Amino acid sequence: MQYRQLGRSGLRVSVLSMGTMTFGGTGPFEKVGNVDLATARRQIDQCLEAGVNLIDTANIYSAGRSEEIVGEALAGRRADVLIATKARMRTGSGPNQGGASRHQIILECEKSLKRLKTDYIDLYFIHEWDGETPVEETMEALDTLVRAGKVRYLGASNYSGWHLMKALAAADRAHWQRFVCQQIHYSLEAREAEYELVPISLDQGLGIMVWSPIAGGLLSGKYRRGKPTPEGTRVLANWGEPPIRDENRLYDIVEELVAIGEAHGVSAAQIALAWLLGRPAVSSLVIGGRTEAQFADNLAAADVVLTDEERSRLDAVSRLPLLYPYWHQARTAHDRLSAADRSLLDPYL
């Protein structure tokens, strides 16, 4: 297992993190998985033995049951593991049971601490943008949690580029703790993050954690052109993430992944993960699964090394068109581009 610095922080995280959205199986999350405590213990042991040092969860996963399972499974070894969790999504029907207000952030942090059976959270994410709460209120509340010792590092998830910059600017102005990373949706099938979120990460010194790095299983090699959808998958469960906008493009990507995987003697999923680990600013990929076999396959991706030619093939089949103003910058601003600019524009120059 390799370890990378999380943005400009002093924290080193494994390139693969353990996702726990399958833990609990309560409410809508039953569509994703219903891993019980005994199975979760085995899966956590499996990941820790492979060198994973970061476990990712959220307060809304199975209405808090995922956090409870993580806390119970880590009893006696909390200090050996980094825990990431999140707040922002609605947790009830009350007017203040959602959002990124000071009230909700502090309340949900206290509840997460109890469920996780810990005194501190290593990495605390705002799970989604809140356009109604002043960003200064959100960042000040997060700073309060860090200074109280209840949270050690901060992250954002699912922000747009301007949302992220607005939050960072507010923190910098007031000398509050700033985000050290963002957790985003990014894969060969969904490369939209390369327009702004990856360049911002390079420019602002943020690490990137990737959720759904094999696109909810779409890049696992199970989904093939002209073949029935496999039973027991998220697609058949109508989970709805990620959206599939171009099936032909998806199947072209899968065919390339399968071909490269066969050349390496590994799965298409491992190739998809290995490609992401070579992308700029990426610190860790959040992998998940219902079974130990799925985790074993994903964990093996840490040892896969792609050639430049293989990376070029994957880039070519998955590359998105340049949006404005980027196509214009590629034509007229290429004489004065930063490293952050080039992370997007270089292949088009």
C-alpha positions in Angstrom: 0.0 0.0 0.0 1.2 3.5 -0.8 0.5 6.6 1.3 0.1 10.1 0.0 0.0 13.5 1.7 -3.6 14.8 2.0 -3.3 18.2 0.3 -1.0 20.6 2.2 -1.8 18.9 5.5 0.7 16.8 7.4 -1.7 13.8 7.2 -0.7 10.8 5.2 -3.5 8.6 3.9 -3.5 5.3 2.1 -4.2 5.5 -1.7 -7.2 3.3 -1.1 -9.7 4.2 1.6 -12.5 2.0 2.9 -16.0 3.1 2.1 -18.9 2.0 4.4 -22.1 3.1 2.6 -23.0 -0.7 2.4 -22.9 -0.9 6.2 -26.3 -1.2 7.9 -28.8 -1.6 5.0 -31.4 0.8 6.5 -33.9 2.8 4.4 -32.8 3.7 0.9 -29.3 2.5 1.6 -30.5 -1.1 1.5 -30.3 -0.7 -2.3 -26.5 -0.4 -1.9 -25.9 -3.1 0.7 -26.9 -4.5 4.1 -23.5 -5.4 5.6 -24.0 -6.4 9.3 -21.5 -6.0 12.1 -19.9 -9.4 11.9 -19.3 -9.0 8.1 -18.1 -5.4 8.6 -15.5 -6.5 11.1 -14.1 -9.0 8.6 -14.1 -6.4 5.8 -12.4 -3.8 8.0 -9.8 -6.4 9.1 -9.2 -7.2 5.5 -8.6 -3.6 4.5 -6.4 -2.8 7.5 -4.3 -5.9 6.8 -3.8 -4.6 3.3 -2.5 -1.3 4.6 -5.6 0.9 4.4 -5.5 3.5 7.2 -8.7 5.6 6.4 -12.3 4.5 6.8 -15.0 6.8 5.3 -18.6 7.0 6.5 -21.3 9.6 6.9 -24.1 10.5 9.3 -26.8 9.7 6.8 -25.6 6.2 5.8 -28.4 3.9 7.0 -29.6 6.7 9.3 -26.4 6.6 11.4 -26.1 2.8 11.6 -23.0 2.8 9.4 -21.2 5.1 11.9 -22.3 2.8 14.7 -21.0 -0.3 13.0 -17.6 1.5 12.3 -17.4 2.5 16.0 -18.2 -1.0 17.3 -15.8 -2.7 14.8 -12.9 -0.4 15.7 -13.2 -0.9 19.5 -9.7 -1.1 21.0 -7.9 0.1 17.9 -9.2 3.6 17.3 -5.8 5.2 17.4 -4.6 3.0 14.5 -7.2 4.2 12.0 -8.3 7.5 10.5 -12.0 8.1 10.4 -13.8 10.4 8.0 -17.4 11.3 8.3 -19.8 13.9 7.0 -22.7 16.2 7.8 -25.1 18.4 5.8 -27.8 16.1 4.4 -31.2 16.1 6.0 -31.5 13.9 9.1 -35.1 14.5 9.9 -38.3 16.5 9.0 -37.6 19.4 11.4 -36.8 22.9 9.9 -33.2 22.7 11.2 -32.4 19.0 10.6 -30.4 19.6 7.4 -28.0 22.1 5.9 -24.6 23.5 7.0 -25.7 25.9 9.7 -23.7 26.3 12.9 -26.7 24.6 14.7 -26.7 21.6 12.5 -23.0 21.1 12.1 -22.2 21.1 15.8 -25.3 19.0 16.6 -24.5 16.4 14.0 -20.8 16.3 15.0 -21.7 15.5 18.6 -24.1 12.7 17.4 -21.4 11.3 15.1 -18.9 11.2 17.9 -21.3 9.2 20.1 -22.1 6.7 17.3 -18.4 6.3 16.4 -17.5 5.9 20.1 -14.6 8.3 19.7 -13.5 11.7 21.1 -12.4 13.0 17.8 -13.1 12.8 14.0 -9.9 12.8 11.9 -11.5 14.2 8.7 -14.9 16.0 8.8 -16.7 16.8 5.5 -19.5 19.1 4.6 -21.3 16.6 2.5 -22.9 19.0 0.1 -23.2 22.8 -0.6 -25.8 24.8 1.4 -26.8 27.9 -0.6 -28.9 29.3 2.2 -26.4 29.4 5.0 -23.7 32.1 4.8 -20.5 30.3 4.1 -18.8 32.3 6.9 -21.2 30.6 9.4 -20.3 27.2 8.1 -16.6 27.8 8.1 -16.6 29.4 11.6 -18.5 26.4 13.0 -16.0 24.0 11.5 -13.2 26.1 12.9 -14.8 25.9 16.3 -14.9 22.1 16.1 -11.2 21.9 15.2 -10.2 24.3 18.0 -12.3 22.3 20.5 -10.3 19.1 19.5 -13.4 17.3 18.2 -12.3 17.4 14.6 -8.7 17.4 13.2 -9.0 18.2 9.5 -11.8 19.6 7.3 -13.0 18.7 3.8 -15.7 19.6 1.3 -17.7 17.2 -0.8 -19.8 17.8 -4.0 -19.0 21.5 -4.2 -18.8 23.3 -7.5 -15.6 25.3 -8.3 -17.0 28.7 -7.2 -18.6 27.2 -4.1 -15.2 25.8 -3.1 -13.3 29.0 -3.7 -15.9 31.0 -1.8 -15.5 28.8 1.3 -11.7 28.8 1.1 -11.6 32.6 0.7 -13.9 33.0 3.8 -11.6 30.8 5.9 -8.5 32.6 4.7 -9.9 36.1 5.4 -10.8 35.2 9.0 -7.8 32.9 9.7 -10.1 29.9 10.3 -9.2 26.3 9.5 -9.6 25.7 5.7 -10.5 22.6 3.8 -7.5 20.3 3.2 -9.3 18.1 0.7 -12.4 17.5 -1.3 -14.2 14.3 -1.8 -15.7 14.2 -5.3 -17.2 12.0 -8.0 -14.5 11.2 -10.5 -13.9 8.2 -12.8 -13.1 7.3 -16.4 -16.9 7.5 -17.1 -17.3 10.9 -15.3 -14.4 13.3 -15.9 -16.3 16.5 -15.3 -14.2 17.2 -12.2 -11.2 18.0 -14.6 -12.9 21.2 -15.7 -12.5 23.0 -12.4 -12.2 20.8 -9.3 -8.9 19.2 -10.2 -7.3 22.5 -11.2 -8.5 24.2 -8.0 -7.1 21.3 -6.0 -3.7 21.9 -7.6 -3.8 25.6 -7.2 -5.1 25.6 -3.6 -3.2 22.7 -2.3 -6.2 20.4 -1.7 -6.1 16.6 -1.7 -8.7 14.7 -3.7 -10.6 11.7 -2.3 -12.7 10.1 -5.0 -16.1 8.5 -4.3 -17.5 5.9 -6.6 -14.2 5.5 -8.5 -15.6 2.6 -10.6 -18.8 4.5 -11.3 -21.0 2.4 -9.0 -19.7 -0.8 -10.6 -20.3 0.4 -14.2 -16.5 0.1 -14.8 -16.2 -3.3 -13.1 -16.4 -5.2 -16.4 -19.8 -6.7 -15.4 -21.7 -4.3 -17.8 -21.0 -5.2 -21.4 -22.5 -4.0 -24.7 -25.3 -6.2 -25.8 -25.4 -8.3 -22.6 -28.1 -8.4 -19.8 -27.5 -6.3 -16.7 -26.2 -8.5 -13.9 -28.5 -9.4 -11.0 -28.0 -7.7 -7.6 -26.3 -4.6 -9.0 -27.1 -0.9 -8.2 -28.3 -0.3 -11.7 -31.1 -2.9 -11.3 -31.8 -1.5 -7.8 -32.5 2.0 -9.4 -29.9 3.7 -7.2 -29.6 6.5 -9.7 -25.9 7.3 -9.3 -24.0 8.0 -11.4 -26.2 9.1 -14.3 -25.4 7.4 -17.6 -25.6 10.0 -20.3 -23.9 8.2 -23.2 -24.2 4.4 -23.2 -22.0 3.9 -26.3 -19.2 5.9 -24.7 -19.5 3.9 -21.5 -19.3 0.6 -23.3 -16.3 1.9 -25.3 -14.5 2.7 -22.0 -15.4 -0.7 -20.6 -14.1 -2.5 -23.6 -10.8 -0.7 -23.3 -10.6 -1.5 -19.6 -11.3 -5.2 -20.2 -8.7 -5.4 -22.9 -6.0 -3.7 -20.8 -7.1 -5.8 -17.8 -6.7 -9.0 -19.7 -3.2 -8.0 -20.7 -2.3 -7.5 -17.1 -4.2 -10.5 -15.9 -6.4 -8.4 -13.6 -10.0 -7.1 -13.6 -11.3 -4.1 -15.4 -12.1 -2.5 -12.1 -8.4 -2.6 -11.1 -7.4 -0.9 -14.3 -10.1 1.9 -13.7 -8.7 2.4 -10.2 -5.1 2.4 -11.3 -5.9 5.1 -14.0 -7.4 7.3 -11.3 -4.4 6.9 -9.0 -2.3 8.4 -11.7 -4.4 11.6 -12.1 -3.2 15.0 -10.7 -4.0 15.8 -7.0 -5.7 12.5 -6.3 -4.8 11.3 -2.7 -7.1 8.4 -2.1 -9.9 6.4 -3.8 -12.8 5.3 -1.6 -13.5 1.7 -2.4 -16.6 -0.2 -1.2 -18.2 -3.6 -1.6 -20.8 -6.0 -0.3 -18.4 -8.9 -0.1 -14.8 -9.6 0.9 -14.2 -10.7 -2.7 -15.1 -7.3 -4.0 -12.7 -5.6 -1.5 -9.9 -8.1 -2.4 -10.2 -7.2 -6.1 -10.2 -3.5 -5.4 -7.4 -3.6 -2.9 -5.2 -5.3 -5.5 -5.4 -2.2 -7.7 -2.8 -0.5 -5.5 -0.2 -2.8 -7.2 -1.2 -2.2 -10.8 1.1 -0.1 -12.9 -0.1 1.2 -16.3 2.1 2.0 -19.1 2.0 5.5 -20.8 0.5 3.9 -23.9 -2.3 2.3 -21.8 -3.0 5.5 -20.1 -3.2 7.3 -23.5 -5.7 4.7 -24.7 -7.9 5.2 -21.7 -7.6 9.0 -22.0 -8.6 8.9 -25.6 -11.7 6.8 -25.2 -13.0 8.8 -22.2 -11.9 12.4 -22.8 -14.7 15.0 -22.6 -15.0 18.0 -25.0 -13.6 21.3 -23.8 -16.4 23.7 -22.5 -16.2 27.5 -22.8 -14.1 29.3 -21.7 -11.6 26.4 -21.8 -11.6 25.8 -25.5 -11.0 29.5 -26.0 -8.1 29.5 -23.4 -6.6 26.5 -25.2 -6.5 28.5 -28.4 -5.5 32.0 -27.1 -4.0 31.7 -23.6 -1.7 28.7 -24.1 1.4 30.9 -23.8 0.8 31.7 -20.1 -0.7 28.7 -18.4 -0.1 27.5 -14.8 0.3 23.9 -13.8 -3.3 23.9 -12.6 -4.4 25.2 -16.1 -2.4 22.5 -17.8 -3.9 19.7 -15.9 -7.0 20.2 -18.1 -5.7 21.9 -21.2 -2.4 20.1 -22.1 -4.1 17.2 -23.9 -6.0 19.7 -26.1 -3.1 21.9 -27.1 
